[in-house]
Amino acid sequence: MKLIVGLGNPGAQYARNRHNIGFLAVEAIADAQGFGPWRTKFNGLVSEGRLGAEKALLLKPGTFMNLSGDSVRAAMGFFKLTPADVIVLHDELDLAPGRLRFKTGGGHAGHNGLRSIDAHVGAAFQRLRMGIGHPGDKRLVSNYVLGDFAKADEAWLDPLLAAVAAEAPLLASDGARFLTAVAARLAPPRPKAERPAEKLATPAPADGEAAPDAPMDALRRLAERFR
């Protein structure tokens, strides 16, 4: 069984925050993959289903971001899961908007949700890092991540969430193949190759008529007509 955790803050006021892209991703997975209704459990919201051959539980911690580990630990303990069974989807400042990276283990890089999970279950879980870009000044980071996605962001965000949701069975089984499959879905369509122009057939000359490539050019032929 896989436990797939989307990180975010609960409450309607945070629903479209950049910090909540993990919530948005697991919601998209639940819809696309036909998971069951969201239910309150493990101090969060859970939805059960299958991703390919793998049984999966989607989890949105009901705590604020910095306490996410409480909910993750409770779900892991109930199902007797190890960190290797856990995939956490979270926002990543150090990746350009729409870029993804998949890794196992590592530090939390100041991300409060990852910090909390690290403290409760260790760092050996898998992570899908979902790029939201950086505001360019660390003093702006808090307002930036807690700000809503801009209208212009929908051009990359909506296709990204759809691709992640469609390829979620691979996310549960093979992170590298998952990234390749998502990239293929997001790649712009290749322009159709133009067919080479067909050469017009040159009509055969009549008996006694010079071929078109005969030495007499058009100007000389014209002169002959007026002699």
C-alpha positions, -999 to +999 in steps of 0.1 A: +000+000+000+011+035-008+004+066+014+004+096-008+004+129+012-004+163-002+009+191+019-011+223+024-030+244+050-066+235+057-094+261+052-110+278+022-088+309+026-057+288+018-072+267-010-055+284-039-023+293-021+010+283-038+018+265-005-012+243-012-001+228-045+002+194-027-035+195-017-044+205-053-024+175-067-039+148-045-074+162-051-068+160-089-055+124-084-086+114-065-109+128-092-090+114-122-084+079-107-119+073-093-110+073-056-137+072-029-151+102-011-129+122+013-134+111+049-121+126+081-095+103+096-059+104+110-064+141+119-069+149+082-089+139+052-084+106+034-096+091+001-090+054-008-085+038-041-061+020-064-032+032-085-026+004-110-020-027-090-013-008-059-038+001-032-033+037-022-045+061+005-045+099-003-040+121+027-045+158+033-034+166+068-060+186+087-034+204+108-015+234+097+016+228+076+041+228+105+022+200+122+017+177+091+038+150+107+011+142+133-013+131+106+013+112+085+025+093+115-010+083+125-018+069+091+015+051+089+010+035+123-025+023+115-015+006+082+019-005+095+037+014+067+074+023+065+088+056+051+095+038+018+057+035+014+051+072+017+052+098-011+048+134-001+037+160-027+048+195-018+056+230-032+093+238-041+106+273-042+139+262-058+122+249-090+107+270-117+069+270-119+057+237-133+089+218-130+089+185-111+116+165-093+113+131-076+136+120-048+139+098-018+152+112+015+171+144+018+167+176+039+137+197+044+153+230+031+133+250+055+099+236+044+078+234+075+057+205+063+087+184+055+104+194+087+074+181+107+073+148+088+110+143+092+107+148+130+079+122+133+089+094+108+124+102+097+136+115+063+135+083+042+102+090+026+098+098-011+090+134-023+075+149-054+088+184-055+065+207-074+080+239-085+063+272-078+093+295-085+109+320-061+099+356-056+136+366-058+140+379-023+139+357+008+121+385+027+092+380+003+090+342+006+063+340+033+038+363+015+046+346-018+039+310-007+008+320+012-004+341-017-028+326-043-017+314-077-022+342-102-046+339-131-017+337-155-004+306-135-034+286-147-017+282-181+009+259-166-008+248-133-040+232-147-021+211-173+004+201-147-022+189-122-040+170-150-008+153-161+002+143-125-033+129-119-033+109-152+001+094-145-004+087-108-002+049-112+034+054-122+040+077-093+031+048-070+055+024-087+083+042-106+092+078-099+116+081-129+090+068-154+064+090-138+084+121-146+090+110-181+053+103-187+043+137-173+069+155-194+055+137-225+020+149-217+031+185-212+053+186-243+040+209-270+027+190-301+053+187-329+044+206-360+034+184-389+061+180-415+052+197-447+050+174-478+076+183-504+062+202-533+054+180-562+073+187-594+051+196-623+057+172-652+072+188-683+051+179-713+070+160-740+078+181-771+059+175-803+076+160-833+102+184-847+098+207-817+129+215-796+129+203-761+125+230-734+162+228-725+174+232-761+201+258-766+176+284-781+163+302-750+130+320-747+144+353-760+158+338-791+126+319-798+107+352-795+130+369-819+125+341-845+088+348-845+093+383-857+118+378-885 
